[in-house]
Amino acid sequence: MNNTDRFDGYRLETWEDTDGDWIAHLVEMPTISAFGSSPENAIAELDIAWNLAKESFVANGEQIPIAPGRKKYSGQLNARIAIAKDAFTRPD
């Protein structure tokens, strides 16, 4: 299983902080993060945090957010543009 599947389509980012700890977070949900002594440990902790977050959504009667990369879009862009009443009259 790759990390995208592991985190339901959310992208994962890891980096080492100035203290030597590793941080892992979901790019589209940066408030869900974890740290560990190695990238692998940080990702394992993030897996726990993500599963707890999903449990919390369900317990509160909320839907688990769908990762932007997994959303289905129609591909259409609709725009309404207001035109002034006299926009096409020429000044004398």
C-alpha positions as CSV (number, residue, x, y, z in Angstrom):
1,M,0.0,0.0,0.0
2,N,1.4,3.4,-0.9
3,N,1.1,6.4,1.3
4,T,-1.6,8.0,-0.9
5,D,-3.8,5.0,-0.3
6,R,-2.8,4.8,3.3
7,F,-4.0,8.3,3.9
8,D,-7.1,8.1,1.7
9,G,-5.7,10.2,-1.2
10,Y,-4.2,13.0,1.0
11,R,-0.6,13.8,0.1
12,L,2.0,13.3,2.7
13,E,4.9,15.6,3.5
14,T,7.8,14.9,5.9
15,W,10.8,17.1,7.0
16,E,13.4,17.2,9.7
17,D,13.0,20.0,12.2
18,T,15.9,21.9,13.8
19,D,15.9,19.6,16.8
20,G,16.4,16.5,14.7
21,D,12.8,15.3,15.0
22,W,10.9,14.3,11.9
23,I,7.5,15.9,11.2
24,A,4.8,14.3,8.9
25,H,1.6,16.0,7.9
26,L,-1.1,15.7,5.3
27,V,-0.6,18.6,2.8
28,E,-4.3,19.3,2.4
29,M,-5.0,18.9,6.1
30,P,-1.9,20.4,7.8
31,T,-3.6,20.4,11.3
32,I,-3.2,16.6,11.2
33,S,0.4,16.0,11.9
34,A,2.8,13.9,13.9
35,F,6.5,13.6,14.7
36,G,9.0,10.9,15.4
37,S,12.7,10.1,15.6
38,S,12.8,9.0,11.9
39,P,10.6,9.6,8.8
40,E,9.2,6.1,9.2
41,N,8.2,6.7,12.9
42,A,6.6,10.1,12.0
43,I,4.6,8.5,9.2
44,A,3.5,5.6,11.6
45,E,2.4,8.2,14.1
46,L,0.6,10.2,11.4
47,D,-1.3,7.0,10.5
48,I,-2.5,6.8,14.1
49,A,-3.5,10.5,14.1
50,W,-5.3,10.2,10.8
51,N,-7.3,7.1,11.9
52,L,-8.2,8.9,15.2
53,A,-9.3,12.0,13.2
54,K,-11.6,9.8,11.0
55,E,-13.1,8.2,14.1
56,S,-13.8,11.7,15.5
57,F,-15.5,12.8,12.3
58,V,-17.8,9.8,12.4
59,A,-18.4,10.1,16.1
60,N,-19.6,13.7,15.6
61,G,-21.9,12.8,12.7
62,E,-19.6,14.4,10.1
63,Q,-18.4,13.0,6.8
64,I,-14.8,12.2,6.4
65,P,-13.4,14.8,4.1
66,I,-12.6,13.6,0.6
67,A,-9.0,14.4,-0.6
68,P,-9.0,17.0,-3.4
69,G,-7.3,14.5,-5.7
70,R,-10.2,12.1,-5.3
71,K,-13.1,14.5,-5.8
72,K,-15.0,14.2,-9.0
73,Y,-15.6,17.3,-11.0
74,S,-17.8,17.9,-14.0
75,G,-15.2,19.9,-15.8
76,Q,-17.6,22.8,-16.4
77,L,-17.0,26.4,-15.3
78,N,-20.1,28.5,-15.0
79,A,-19.8,32.2,-14.6
80,R,-22.5,34.9,-14.3
81,I,-21.5,38.4,-15.3
82,A,-23.7,41.4,-14.5
83,I,-23.8,43.9,-17.4
84,A,-24.8,47.5,-16.7
85,K,-28.0,48.6,-18.2
86,D,-26.4,51.2,-20.4
87,A,-23.1,49.3,-21.1
88,F,-23.7,49.2,-24.8
89,T,-24.9,52.7,-25.4
90,R,-22.4,55.2,-26.9
91,P,-22.0,58.5,-25.3
92,D,-23.0,61.4,-27.6
